[in-house]
Amino acid sequence: MSDRAPEIKNRQVFRDFLIEKTFAAGLHLQGNEIKSIRAGDANLAGSFAKIEKGEVLLYNMHVTPYKFTRDEQDALRPKKLLLHKSEIRVIAAKIEREGYTLVPIKIFFSHGYAKVELGLGKGKKLYDKRADIKKKQSDREVKRAMKSFG
């Protein structure tokens, strides 16, 4: 294993959502899930978070079972996220009143603990996505022109 654990990113988040605020939450993991995450065997694509009974749960995060264990684990098991009650209240209010969504942006390690960066945002409309694509293309063309010119 390397000294530095990999960051696992959800690349679709910024394409599909306008993220307004981010939160760092601890992950409550079972068994050998942490070893799989340190090896980079996790996927955030299509995952989302929900508040249920005052707790934040992460759904559809795939953690590949660690290959050197005998334990059978559910790869898509909902994982509990560790946040302060005040943060949960703020998130719950935004989700209920203003129609926001809570999505995971990336998994990272801080002081040896696995953390999830959550984004509170609204879904983009199709025309927003098209505008972003056009802006990216024009920025690329400008960079290419500057590179060949200078």
N, C-alpha and C positions, 0 to 999 in steps of 0.2 A: 504494500500500500504506500501511496505517496504521502509526503508531509502535509500537503494541502488537499483538503477534501473539495470535491468539485461543487460548483453552484449548479443547481438544476433549475432551468428557466422555463417559463411558459411563454413561448414566443407569440402566441396568438392574442394575448391579453391586450396589448397596445393597438393591435389592428381592430379588435372588436369592441373595445371599451374606451371611454374617456375617463381616466383615473383621476379622481379629485384628491384623495387622501390615502396614505399608506400606513399600515400598522405592522409591527413585528410581533409574531406570536410564537410561543414555544410549541413543540410537537410532542404529544403523548404517544410514545411508540411501545410496541410489545416485542419481546423476544429479540430476534436477530434482525429486525427491520432497520435498525441504525447501521448495521454493518452493510446492508444492501444499499442504503442511501449514501454512505461514505464511499462505496464502490461506484456510485453513479447510476445504480440500477433502480431509478424511480422516474416517473413521468407525470407531469402536471397537466398535460393536454386534456381539455374537457372537464377539468375538475372545478369545483365550486364549494363555497362555504355557506352554511345555514346556521341560524340561531334556533336552538330547540331547548326549551326548559331552562333558559338562562346560561346555556353552554354553547360554544361555537364548535361545530363539527365540520370536518373537511371530507367531502365526498368525491369519489372517482379518481383519487390519487393512486396510481398504480405503483406498488412497491414489489419488485420481483423477489420471491422468496430466496433467502440466502442459500447458496448451493451446498454448504458444508453442515447443514443442520438436518435433523430428523423430523423436526416439528413441521406439521402442515399448517400453513398460514393462509388466510384469505388475502389475496393481493389487493383487492379493492375495498377492504374493510374501512368503514368510516373512522377517521382519526380525530381525537379530541384536540382542540387548540387551546393553549393556555394564554388567556388575556386577563387584564384587570377588569373588575366589574364595571368601573366607570367607562372604560373603552367599549365594553359590550353594550352598555346603555346607549352610548353615542351612536354606535353602529346600528343597533336595533331601531332607534328613532329615525335615522336616515333611510333605512330599508323600508320601514312601514309607511312613513309619511311621504317621502319624496321619490320612491321607486328606484333606489340604488341597488346595486348588486355587489356582493362580496366575492372576489376572485383571487386565487393565489397567483402571485407574480413569480416568485422564485423560492427555492429552499437554499439556505446557507447555514454555515456553522459559526457560532459565536461562543468563544471560551469552551469549546468541546461539545456544545449542545446544538442540536438541530433546531433551526428556526424557520418559520415561513413568513415571507413578506406578503401581506394581504393588501389588495387594492380595493378601495371603495369607489365605485364609478357607475356610470350609466352606459348602456349599450349604444354603439354608434349606429346611425342610420346608413343606408346604402350610399347616399350622396356624400356623407362625411368620409366614408372609406374611399370613394372615388377621388375626392379632393386630396386626400392624403397621398394616394398613389401618384397623382399628377404632380404634386409638390416634390415627392421623392425623385421622380423622373427628371424634373427640371433641375433639381439640385445636382443630380448626377451629371447631367449634360453641362452645367456650368463648371463643375469641377474638372470634367474632361477637357473642356475648352481652355480653362486656365492652365491645366497641366501641359497641353500641347503648345499653348501660346508662350508660356514662361519657361 
